[in-house]
């Protein structure tokens, strides 16, 4: 049987009320290239966003794809909860490795890893 490593709909936060709950009651962590809003819950779900005012869909979508890949790889190692990951303007000109390092640094600093 082949394992799936996708970022399917079951991993996404789709309800507006859940997103509001994370913004209002969750913790906020600011990184160099990304921001993370986190609320501890029994299931692990994600939402990927971009800062407002970023022009150019090609660049915006590239950063979204990079963030989706980072989350897809890190998903089994993260604590359960709701995550809203926001790409910042500074991430537009950076590559995958720098954004991943920033994500790893934030998760380590704020204790979002299961066991590391």
Residue pairs with C-beta under 8 A, 6 or more apart in sequence:
5 72
6 72
7 46
7 68
7 71
7 72
11 44
11 45
11 46
11 75
12 45
12 46
12 47
13 19
13 22
13 45
13 46
13 47
13 82
13 84
18 45
18 82
19 47
19 84
21 39
21 82
22 37
22 38
22 39
22 47
22 82
22 83
22 84
23 37
23 84
25 39
26 37
26 38
26 39
26 82
26 84
27 37
27 38
27 39
27 110
28 35
28 36
28 37
29 35
29 36
29 37
29 38
29 106
29 109
29 110
31 88
31 102
31 103
31 105
31 106
32 88
32 90
32 102
33 87
33 88
33 90
33 91
33 94
33 98
33 99
33 102
34 67
34 85
34 86
34 87
34 88
34 91
34 99
34 102
34 103
34 106
35 85
35 86
35 88
36 83
36 84
36 85
36 86
36 106
36 107
36 110
36 112
37 83
37 84
37 86
38 81
38 82
38 83
38 84
38 110
38 112
39 81
39 82
40 79
40 80
40 81
41 80
41 81
41 82
42 80
43 80
44 75
44 78
44 79
44 80
44 81
44 83
45 82
45 83
46 71
46 75
46 82
46 83
46 84
46 85
47 82
47 83
47 84
47 85
48 64
48 67
48 68
48 71
48 85
48 86
48 87
49 84
49 85
49 86
49 87
50 60
50 63
50 64
50 86
50 87
51 86
51 87
51 88
51 89
53 89
54 60
54 89
54 92
59 92
60 87
60 92
63 87
63 91
63 92
63 99
64 87
66 91
66 96
66 99
67 85
67 87
67 99
69 96
70 96
70 99
70 100
70 103
71 83
71 85
74 103
74 104
74 107
77 113
77 114
77 116
78 107
78 112
78 113
78 114
79 112
79 113
79 114
85 103
91 99
106 112
107 113
108 116
